[in-house]
C-alpha cells in the first residue's frame, strides 16, 4: 500500500475512536446527572428525617416512631454515601483526555499530508488500544 492509504486508514480509525468516545462521554454525563439527583434526594431525606426525629423528641411520641424515622435517616445517609460522585467524575475525565489524544492524533495525521507510514499506523493503534 502506498503511504496515502495508511493516512486515510488512520483518519478513519481515529474518527471511529472519536465517535465511540464521544458517545461514551455523553452516556457518562447522563448517568452522572441521574446520580446527582439521587444523591441530593437521599441527603435531603436524611436531613428531614433527622429534623423530624429531633422535633418529635419534645412530644410524647412512641419510641417506635422515632426509631423508624431514625432508621430511615440512617439508610438515606448510607445510600447517599454509595452514590459518591468522585469515581464517576474520574471516569469521565479519563475519557475526555482520551478523546483529546485522538483529536491530537487526527491533527497530526492531517499535518502529515499523506506522509504517514505503516509503521506509524501500527504505533498509533498500539497507543490507542
FENRA-V51994 format. One record per backbone hydrogen bond with DSSP energy under -1.0 kcal/mol. CO is the residue of the C=O (numbers start at 1). NH is the residue of the N-H. If there is no record, write none. Layout:
# FENRA-V51994
co->CO nh->NH
co->CO nh->NH
This chain:
# FENRA-V51994
co->2 nh->6
co->3 nh->7
co->4 nh->8
co->5 nh->9
co->6 nh->10
co->7 nh->11
co->8 nh->12
co->9 nh->13
co->10 nh->14
co->11 nh->15
co->12 nh->16
co->13 nh->17
co->14 nh->18
co->15 nh->19
co->16 nh->20
co->17 nh->21
co->18 nh->22
co->19 nh->23
co->20 nh->24
co->21 nh->25
co->22 nh->26
co->23 nh->27
co->24 nh->28
co->25 nh->29
co->26 nh->30
co->27 nh->31
co->28 nh->32
co->29 nh->33
co->30 nh->34
co->31 nh->35
co->32 nh->36
co->33 nh->37
co->34 nh->38
co->35 nh->39
co->36 nh->40
co->37 nh->41
co->38 nh->42
co->39 nh->43
co->40 nh->44
co->41 nh->45
co->42 nh->46
co->43 nh->47
co->44 nh->48
co->45 nh->49
co->46 nh->50
co->47 nh->51
co->48 nh->52
co->49 nh->53
co->50 nh->54
co->51 nh->55
co->52 nh->56
co->56 nh->59
co->59 nh->61
co->62 nh->66
co->63 nh->67
co->64 nh->68
co->65 nh->69
co->66 nh->70
co->67 nh->71
co->68 nh->72
co->69 nh->73
co->70 nh->74
co->71 nh->75
co->72 nh->76
co->73 nh->77
co->74 nh->78
co->75 nh->79
co->76 nh->80
co->77 nh->81
co->78 nh->82
co->79 nh->83
co->81 nh->84
co->85 nh->89
co->86 nh->90
co->87 nh->91
co->88 nh->92
co->89 nh->93
co->90 nh->94
co->91 nh->95
co->92 nh->96
co->93 nh->97
co->94 nh->98
co->95 nh->99
co->96 nh->100
co->97 nh->101
co->98 nh->102
co->99 nh->103
co->100 nh->104
co->101 nh->105
co->102 nh->106
co->103 nh->107
co->104 nh->108
co->105 nh->109
co->106 nh->110
co->107 nh->111
co->108 nh->112
co->110 nh->113
co->112 nh->115
co->114 nh->116
co->117 nh->121
co->118 nh->122
co->119 nh->123
co->120 nh->124
co->121 nh->125
co->122 nh->126
co->123 nh->127
co->124 nh->128
co->125 nh->129
